[in-house]
């Protein structure tokens, strides 16, 4: 096999004519941030990922910044197309098949690399994160390619334009604005016209305290949702235990009216089974599984989740969940070191490492406490495995979706309250953990999307 012709060039602010001339005649172009260096071993990893017959079209690595005796590494996630809309995270070395790069730079805005990456993704190019790290002096603003360098109003307007145009080309109805941190973007994909969601809530009508007051959780949650207006039509599917007080169902009927459907459940507690029974009784195109002890923070939460779930390559969408004291309960699953846990759990109002808690992005998994999907995605994997009655049913579910090539999304721009475990003690059964690790050991070894490990 003939070795590929490789050219290594410094990546300027945008793909100008000088760069296109420099890469002409090569098979693989390796783009380095200004001032960055890549040793031969790291270079071989990047080029090898692209040069292989069945390899990626674009391979990208990480960037280590050194300042004196200190260093910091900007770690990129596995390919995350939704995150790329909110943040150009390809800040380290990038290797690309030259013919694709030339095509994308001919069509894209010559002033911005983000437009090139989006054009490549739009064309069907395959992206891969590679264990290759370039090094640069920490005082080099160009090499760091830090998000602060795009913080100007002009830069923000330009990125909004680029992302808006890409979404329009792909036929998606969306509104692009600055995120809570204006260095990043928030993309709101509108739900399809006529979308109907089934909100499936397993419950026994439990009571507990939140915000200093006693409440019947499911009743107050339904009331909270009813107080908002949505583009998405919806119904409630309440999977109600038969062995306890059921007076709360009368309250739900008074609040929800025609939207309410009740499914009786007379078996020992099995959260996965209750969700599945609710989905079988549901009539919506979208099924949204919710715990009963929830509350609304983001007014358009339902439309936002359905809008993201509508894409045919998305399997599940979750959101940011908070305890009633404002600390984080859930910001996506982390699968690492043969275990699964919540990222950033019990932390305060923090943006996370980099932009992890700011931008909507792909994650390894999301919690079953709030997960939205197209009905056909749920059906494709046979719903939740009832071998996990208490725990890890959501982990298993997300990994089954990913096995089909479907993306799992964490919508950080959407927030709900989750008053977790105030109506029952959540006991982790050792047999459930053992089953999860036996079934998914190969997927639990190393986290690919989230930098934070705690």
C-alpha positions in Angstrom: 0.0 0.0 0.0 1.4 3.4 -1.0 1.9 5.7 2.0 -0.3 8.8 1.9 1.1 12.1 0.9 0.9 14.1 4.1 1.3 17.9 4.6 1.4 19.6 8.0 0.3 23.2 8.0 -0.4 25.9 10.6 -4.0 26.6 10.9 -4.8 30.3 10.7 -8.0 32.1 11.6 -9.7 30.6 8.5 -9.2 28.5 5.4 -7.8 31.2 3.1 -6.2 30.8 -0.3 -2.7 30.4 1.2 -3.8 27.3 3.1 -5.5 25.8 0.1 -2.3 26.2 -1.9 -0.3 24.6 0.9 -2.4 21.4 1.0 -2.7 21.0 -2.8 -1.4 17.7 -4.0 -1.6 15.9 -0.7 -3.8 13.0 0.5 -4.0 14.0 4.1 -3.8 17.6 5.5 -2.8 18.0 9.2 -3.9 21.3 10.6 -2.1 22.6 13.7 -3.1 25.6 15.8 -0.6 28.4 15.6 2.4 27.7 17.7 1.5 24.1 18.4 3.8 21.1 17.8 3.0 17.4 17.2 5.7 14.7 17.6 6.0 11.9 15.2 4.1 9.3 17.3 1.1 11.7 17.7 1.2 12.6 14.0 1.2 8.9 13.0 -1.9 8.3 15.1 -3.8 11.1 13.5 -2.7 10.3 9.9 -3.3 6.6 10.5 -6.9 7.2 11.6 -7.6 9.0 8.3 -5.4 7.0 5.9 -6.9 3.6 6.7 -9.3 2.3 4.0 -12.2 2.2 6.4 -10.9 5.0 8.6 -12.4 8.4 9.4 -12.5 11.4 7.0 -11.6 13.8 9.8 -9.5 12.9 12.9 -9.0 15.3 15.7 -6.9 15.3 18.9 -6.3 17.3 22.1 -4.2 20.3 23.0 -1.7 20.5 25.9 -0.8 24.0 27.0 2.4 24.6 29.0 3.2 27.7 31.0 6.4 27.4 33.0 6.2 24.2 35.0 2.4 24.1 34.8 0.3 22.4 32.1 -3.4 22.0 31.2 -4.9 19.9 28.5 -7.9 20.9 26.4 -9.6 17.5 25.9 -12.0 17.0 23.1 -15.0 14.7 23.3 -15.9 11.8 21.0 -17.7 13.1 17.8 -20.4 15.3 19.1 -22.3 17.1 16.3 -24.8 18.8 18.5 -22.1 20.2 20.7 -20.3 21.5 17.6 -23.3 23.7 16.9 -22.9 25.4 20.3 -19.1 25.3 20.5 -16.3 24.8 18.0 -14.5 22.3 20.2 -12.0 21.2 17.5 -9.2 23.3 19.0 -6.4 20.9 18.8 -4.7 19.2 15.8 -7.0 18.0 13.0 -6.2 15.6 10.1 -8.5 15.6 7.1 -8.7 13.9 3.7 -7.5 16.7 1.5 -10.1 16.3 -1.2 -12.9 16.7 1.3 -11.1 19.7 2.9 -10.7 21.4 -0.4 -14.4 20.8 -1.3 -15.5 22.2 2.1 -13.3 25.3 2.0 -14.4 26.1 -1.6 -18.0 26.3 -0.4 -17.6 27.5 3.2 -17.2 30.9 4.6 -13.4 31.6 4.2 -13.3 33.4 7.6 -14.3 30.6 9.9 -13.2 27.1 10.6 -16.6 26.3 12.2 -18.2 26.7 8.8 -15.8 24.1 7.4 -16.5 21.6 10.1 -20.2 22.0 9.6 -19.9 21.7 5.9 -17.9 18.5 6.3 -20.4 17.0 8.7 -23.3 18.0 6.4 -21.6 16.1 3.6 -21.5 12.9 5.6 -17.9 13.0 6.6 -16.9 10.7 9.4 -15.3 12.4 12.4 -13.2 10.6 15.0 -11.5 11.7 18.2 -8.0 10.2 18.4 -5.6 9.8 21.3 -3.1 12.4 19.9 -2.0 15.5 21.7 -0.3 18.6 20.3 1.7 20.9 22.7 1.9 24.6 22.7 3.0 27.4 25.0 0.2 28.5 27.3 0.8 32.1 26.6 0.0 31.6 22.9 -3.6 32.8 22.4 -3.6 31.4 18.9 -2.5 28.0 20.0 -4.9 27.9 22.9 -7.8 28.7 20.7 -9.6 29.4 23.9 -13.3 30.2 23.9 -12.5 33.7 25.1 -11.1 34.5 21.7 -14.7 34.2 20.3 -16.3 36.2 23.0 -16.8 39.5 21.1 -20.2 40.5 19.8 -19.0 40.4 16.3 -17.7 36.9 16.8 -21.0 35.9 18.4 -23.1 37.3 15.5 -20.9 35.5 13.0 -21.2 32.1 14.7 -25.0 32.6 15.0 -25.1 33.3 11.3 -23.0 30.2 10.4 -25.0 27.8 12.6 -28.3 29.3 11.5 -27.4 28.9 7.8 -26.3 25.3 8.3 -29.5 24.4 10.1 -31.6 26.0 7.4 -29.7 24.1 4.7 -30.5 20.8 6.5 -34.2 21.8 6.7 -34.4 22.1 10.5 -36.6 24.8 12.1 -34.5 26.3 14.8 -33.7 29.5 16.7 -30.0 30.1 17.5 -29.1 32.5 20.3 -26.3 33.1 22.8 -26.2 30.5 25.6 -26.2 31.5 29.3 -22.5 32.1 28.7 -22.4 34.2 25.5 -19.2 32.5 24.4 -21.4 29.6 23.4 -24.6 29.2 21.4 -28.0 27.7 22.3 -29.8 26.0 19.5 -33.6 25.5 20.0 -34.9 22.9 17.5 -38.6 23.4 17.2 -40.8 20.3 17.5 -42.4 19.1 14.3 -45.8 20.4 13.4 -48.5 18.2 15.0 -46.1 16.5 17.4 -47.8 14.7 20.2 -46.0 13.5 23.3 -47.1 11.0 26.0 -45.7 12.0 29.4 -45.4 8.7 31.2 -45.2 8.8 35.0 -44.9 5.8 37.3 -46.3 6.7 40.8 -48.0 5.6 43.9 -49.0 9.2 44.8 -46.2 9.7 47.3 -45.9 12.7 49.5 -42.8 14.5 50.8 -41.3 17.9 51.4 -39.9 20.3 48.8 -39.2 24.0 49.2 -40.2 23.7 52.9 -43.7 22.4 52.2 -45.4 19.0 52.1 -46.8 18.0 48.7 -48.2 15.2 46.8 -45.4 15.2 44.2 -47.2 13.9 41.1 -50.2 16.2 41.7 -48.0 19.3 41.9 -45.9 18.3 38.9 -49.0 17.9 36.7 -50.2 21.3 38.0 -46.8 22.8 37.2 -46.8 21.5 33.7 -50.4 22.6 33.1 -49.5 26.2 34.0 -47.4 26.5 30.8 -48.2 26.6 27.1 -46.5 24.3 24.6 -46.4 23.8 20.8 -46.4 20.1 21.4 -49.7 18.4 22.2 -49.4 16.0 25.1 -51.2 13.5 27.3 -50.4 12.1 30.7 -50.1 8.4 31.2 -50.1 7.8 34.9 -49.0 4.2 35.9 -50.5 4.1 39.3 -50.0 1.4 42.0 -53.2 -0.2 43.2 -52.1 -1.1 46.7 -52.1 2.4 48.2 -54.3 5.5 48.6 -55.6 6.7 45.2 -57.4 9.9 46.0 -54.7 11.9 44.2 -56.1 10.5 40.9 -59.2 12.6 41.4 -57.0 15.7 41.8 -55.1 14.7 38.6 -58.4 14.3 36.7 -59.5 17.8 37.8 -56.2 19.3 36.7 -55.4 17.3 33.5 -59.0 16.6 32.2 -59.0 14.9 28.8 -55.2 14.6 28.8 -55.2 12.0 31.6 -54.9 8.3 31.1 -54.4 5.9 34.1 -52.8 2.5 33.9 -53.2 0.3 37.0 -50.2 -1.5 38.3 -50.6 -4.3 40.9 -47.1 -5.9 40.9 -44.1 -5.5 43.2 -42.2 -2.4 42.3 -40.4 -2.5 39.0 -39.7 0.9 37.5 -38.7 -0.5 34.1 -41.9 -2.6 33.8 -44.0 0.4 34.8 -42.4 2.6 32.1 -43.0 -0.1 29.5 -46.6 -0.6 30.5 -47.1 3.2 30.2 -45.5 3.3 26.8 -47.7 0.5 25.5 -50.8 2.4 26.6 -49.5 5.7 25.2 -50.8 7.3 22.0 -48.1 9.9 21.3 -45.5 9.9 18.6 -43.0 10.8 21.4 -42.7 9.1 24.7 -41.3 11.1 27.6 -40.5 9.1 30.8 -40.6 11.2 34.0 -40.3 10.5 37.7 -43.3 11.7 39.7 -41.2 14.0 42.0 -40.4 16.6 39.4 -40.9 20.4 38.9 -40.6 22.8 36.0 -37.8 25.3 35.7 -37.5 25.9 32.0 -40.9 26.9 30.6 -40.4 25.4 27.1 -38.9 22.2 28.4 -41.2 19.8 26.6 -40.9 21.5 23.2 -37.1 21.6 23.6 -36.8 17.9 24.4 -39.2 16.9 21.6 -37.4 19.2 19.1 -34.1 17.4 19.8 -35.6 13.9 19.9 -37.2 14.4 16.4 -33.9 13.9 14.5 -33.9 10.4 13.1 -30.4 9.6 14.5 -31.3 10.6 18.1 -32.3 7.8 20.4 -32.9 9.7 23.7 -32.8 13.2 25.2 -32.4 14.1 28.8 -31.9 17.4 30.6 -30.3 19.1 33.5 -32.0 18.2 36.8 -31.7 20.1 40.1 -32.5 19.3 43.7 -34.7 21.9 45.4 -31.7 23.6 46.9 -30.5 24.3 43.4 -27.6 21.9 43.3 -27.2 19.5 40.4 -28.8 16.1 40.5 -28.1 15.1 36.9 -26.1 16.4 34.0 -25.6 13.3 32.0 -24.2 9.8 32.7 -20.5 9.1 32.9 -19.4 5.5 32.0 -15.9 5.0 33.2 -13.7 2.5 35.0 -16.4 -0.2 34.7 -19.0 1.9 36.5 -21.8 4.4 35.7 -22.7 7.5 37.6 -24.0 11.1 37.3 -21.7 13.8 36.2 -21.3 16.8 38.5 -23.8 15.4 41.0 -24.5 17.6 44.0 -22.5 20.6 42.7 -23.8 24.1 42.7 -24.5 26.4 39.8 -21.3 25.7 37.8 -20.5 25.8 34.1 -18.5 22.7 34.4 -15.1 22.0 32.9 -14.9 23.8 29.6 -18.5 24.1 28.5 -19.8 20.8 29.7 -22.8 22.2 31.6 -23.5 25.1 29.2 -24.0 23.6 25.7 -26.4 20.9 24.6 -24.3 17.9 23.7 -24.0 14.2 23.1 -23.4 12.1 26.3 -22.9 8.5 27.2 -26.3 8.2 28.7 -29.1 10.1 30.5 -31.2 9.3 33.6 -34.6 7.6 33.3 -36.0 10.3 35.6 -36.4 12.5 32.4 -35.9 10.9 29.0 -37.6 11.8 25.8 -37.6 9.8 22.5 -39.4 9.1 19.4 -41.7 6.1 19.9 -39.9 4.1 17.2 -36.6 4.5 19.1 -38.2 3.0 22.2 -39.7 0.2 20.2 -36.4 -0.5 18.3 -34.6 -1.6 21.5 -37.7 -3.3 23.1 -38.1 -0.6 25.8 -36.4 -0.9 29.2 -35.0 -4.2 30.4 -37.2 -5.4 33.3 -34.2 -7.3 34.6 -33.2 -4.0 36.1 -36.3 -3.2 38.3 -34.6 -0.5 40.4 -31.4 0.7 39.0 -29.3 0.8 35.8 -32.3 0.3 33.6 -31.6 3.7 32.1 -27.9 2.9 31.6 -28.8 -0.3 29.8 -31.4 1.5 27.7 -29.0 4.2 26.5 -26.3 1.7 25.6 -28.8 -0.3 23.6 -29.7 2.8 21.7 -26.1 3.7 21.1 -25.5 0.1 19.9 -27.9 0.9 17.1 -25.9 4.0 16.2 -28.3 6.5 17.8 -27.1 9.5 19.7 -28.0 10.2 23.3 -28.4 14.0 24.1 -28.0 16.0 27.2 -30.0 19.2 26.9 -28.1 21.5 29.3 -30.3 24.4 28.3 -33.3 22.7 29.7 -33.8 22.3 33.5 -36.3 20.6 35.7 -36.4 20.0 39.5 -36.0 16.4 40.7 -36.8 16.0 44.4 -35.1 12.6 44.4 -35.8 9.8 46.8 -38.1 11.8 49.0 -40.9 9.3 48.6 -38.9 6.0 48.8 -35.4 4.8 49.7 -33.5 4.1 46.5 -31.5 0.9 47.3 -28.9 -0.1 44.8 -29.1 -3.9 44.4 -25.7 -5.6 43.9 -27.1 -8.1 41.4 -28.3 -5.2 39.1 -24.8 -3.7 39.1 -23.2 -7.0 38.4 -25.6 -7.7 35.5 -24.9 -4.2 34.0 -21.1 -4.7 34.2 -21.3 -8.2 32.6 -23.6 -7.0 29.8 -21.8 -3.7 29.0 -18.2 -4.1 30.3 -16.8 -3.1 26.9 -18.7 0.2 27.0 -18.0 1.1 30.6 -14.2 1.1 30.5 -13.6 4.7 29.4 -15.7 7.8 29.2 -15.8 9.4 25.8 -17.9 12.5 26.1 -17.5 14.0 29.6 -14.2 15.3 31.0 -15.4 15.5 34.6 -15.2 12.2 36.5 -16.7 13.0 39.9 
